[in-house]
Amino acid sequence: MAVPKRKVSKARRDKRRSNVWKLDLPSMHKCPKCGEYNLAHRVCRACGTYDGKEIIKTEKKDA
């Protein structure tokens, strides 16, 4: 059976349990055309543009 040869120190144990290595939420960026927030490197859902080019044609709602 696997048995630890030495005691794991409190600092080493706590480093392992800390949240330092866990991923953060993806950051949101403003679309330069319409100003809506969306994920980086993704097509804007509001206006359908990416890198200044229209990728998806979207219908605009008239209110």
N, C-alpha and C positions, 0 to 999 in steps of 0.2 A: 504494500500500500504506500501511496505517496504521503510522506509526512514532512512538514516544513523543517528545515535544518536549523533555522534561526528565527527568532521572534521578529515579526514585521513591526517596524517602529510606527508610532502614532502619526508622524509626519508623512511617511510613505503610504500608510493606509488612507490618510485623509486626502492626499494628493490623488489617489486612485478614485476616491469617492466624490471628488469635487466636480463641478460642472464646467471646468475650464475647457475640456476637450470636446464638449457637446456642441453641435451646430447651432447657429443663430437662425432666426427667421430671415428669409430673403428680403432684401431691401426693396423699397418701393421708390420709383422715380416718376417725376412729372413728365407727361408727354409734351414735347415742345410745340406741337401744333394745337392741341385742344386743352391742355392743362390737366387732364385726368391722371390719376395715379395708377401705375401698372408695374408689373415686375420687370426688372432689367432684362434686356435682350429678348423681349417678346413683342409681338404685334399689339398695338393699342386696340383694345376692344371697343372703345368709344368712337374713334375715327378711322381705324383700320390701317394706320400708317406704321412703317418701321424704317428707321434711318432716313426719314424725309421722303420716302416713296410710299405710294398707296398700294398696299398689298391686298387688302380685302375691301370690297365695295360695301359700304354700310348705308342704310337708309336713315335719314335724319328725321326725327319726329318733330312736327310743327305743333307747338303748344299755344 
